[in-house]
């Protein structure tokens, strides 16, 4: 007997991960959101390694503002870090969350920052 919302997200996530795989040239941009924070990381699934990560908890300018604005800051930050490593293209993994609100804000700001997906 699990949390219905968690079980639903886990089921959706499993379906997404069947089709989405990150490589060194085109890593997977995965998003995790908690109630208060949001995190993003670029993952090379073939090597099983996280290439770069960003989160609202690590950014001082992301504290004390609306969560949707936090997501935009994290999206820009992950894009800057990816471009500094020479990564321009990624595959987006929404991690079972709806493409709406904070997840959409993070994705849009990562695109504005220069990432293509």
C-alpha positions as CSV (number, residue, x, y, z in Angstrom):
1,X,0.0,0.0,0.0
2,X,1.8,3.1,-1.2
3,X,1.1,6.7,-1.7
4,X,-1.0,6.9,-4.9
5,X,0.7,10.0,-6.2
6,X,4.1,8.5,-5.7
7,X,3.0,5.2,-7.4
8,X,1.6,7.1,-10.3
9,X,4.8,9.1,-10.8
10,X,6.9,6.0,-10.6
11,X,4.8,4.3,-13.3
12,X,5.0,7.3,-15.6
13,X,8.7,7.6,-14.9
14,X,9.3,4.0,-15.9
15,X,7.6,4.6,-19.3
16,X,9.6,7.7,-19.9
17,X,12.9,6.0,-19.0
18,X,12.2,3.2,-21.6
19,X,12.6,5.8,-24.4
20,X,15.0,8.4,-22.9
21,X,18.7,7.6,-22.5
22,X,21.6,10.0,-22.1
23,X,25.0,9.6,-23.7
24,X,28.2,11.5,-23.3
25,X,27.4,13.6,-26.4
26,X,23.8,14.1,-25.6
27,X,23.2,13.6,-21.8
28,X,19.8,13.3,-20.1
29,X,18.7,16.4,-18.3
30,X,16.7,15.1,-15.4
31,X,14.6,17.1,-13.0
32,X,13.7,16.4,-9.3
33,X,11.3,18.6,-7.4
34,X,10.5,18.5,-3.8
35,X,7.9,20.7,-2.1
36,X,10.4,23.5,-1.4
37,X,13.3,23.0,-3.9
38,X,14.1,21.9,-7.4
39,X,17.2,20.1,-8.7
40,X,18.5,19.3,-12.2
41,X,21.4,17.2,-13.4
42,X,22.9,16.0,-16.6
43,X,23.4,12.2,-16.7
44,X,25.5,10.0,-19.0
45,X,23.6,6.7,-18.7
46,X,26.1,4.7,-20.6
47,X,28.9,5.6,-18.2
48,X,26.5,5.8,-15.3
49,X,27.8,9.2,-14.2
50,X,26.4,12.6,-13.4
51,X,28.2,15.2,-15.5
52,X,26.9,18.3,-13.8
53,X,24.2,19.3,-11.4
54,X,22.4,22.4,-10.1
55,X,19.8,23.0,-7.5
56,X,17.9,25.8,-5.9
57,X,19.3,24.9,-2.4
58,X,22.8,25.6,-3.6
59,X,22.0,29.0,-5.2
60,X,21.8,31.9,-2.7
61,X,19.8,34.1,-5.2
62,X,17.1,31.3,-5.4
63,X,16.2,31.6,-1.7
64,X,13.2,33.5,-0.5
65,X,11.5,33.9,-4.0
66,X,8.7,32.1,-5.7
67,X,9.3,28.5,-6.5
68,X,8.6,29.0,-10.2
69,X,11.3,31.7,-10.3
70,X,13.7,29.3,-8.4
71,X,13.2,26.8,-11.2
72,X,14.1,29.4,-13.8
73,X,17.3,30.3,-12.0
74,X,18.2,26.6,-11.8
75,X,17.5,26.1,-15.5
76,X,19.8,29.0,-16.4
77,X,22.5,27.6,-14.1
78,X,22.4,24.1,-15.5
79,X,22.6,25.5,-19.0
80,X,25.7,27.6,-18.2
81,X,27.4,24.7,-16.6
82,X,26.6,22.4,-19.5
83,X,27.8,24.9,-22.1
84,X,31.1,25.3,-20.1
85,X,31.6,21.5,-20.6
86,X,30.8,21.9,-24.3
87,X,27.4,20.2,-24.1
88,X,24.8,21.9,-26.3
89,X,22.2,19.2,-26.8
90,X,20.4,17.2,-24.1
91,X,17.4,14.9,-23.9
92,X,14.8,16.1,-21.3
93,X,13.6,13.7,-18.6
94,X,10.7,15.2,-16.7
95,X,11.1,12.3,-14.2
96,X,7.3,11.5,-14.1
97,X,6.3,15.1,-13.3
98,X,3.8,16.9,-15.5
99,X,5.4,19.3,-18.0
100,X,3.8,22.3,-16.2
101,X,4.7,24.9,-13.7
102,X,8.2,24.6,-12.2
103,X,9.3,21.8,-14.6
104,X,8.3,23.9,-17.6
105,X,9.9,27.0,-16.1
106,X,13.2,25.1,-15.7
107,X,13.1,23.7,-19.2
108,X,12.3,27.0,-20.8
109,X,15.1,28.8,-19.0
110,X,17.5,26.0,-19.9
111,X,16.5,26.5,-23.6
112,X,17.0,30.3,-23.2
113,X,20.4,29.6,-21.7
114,X,21.5,27.8,-24.9
115,X,20.6,24.1,-24.5
116,X,18.8,22.3,-27.3
117,X,16.1,19.7,-26.6
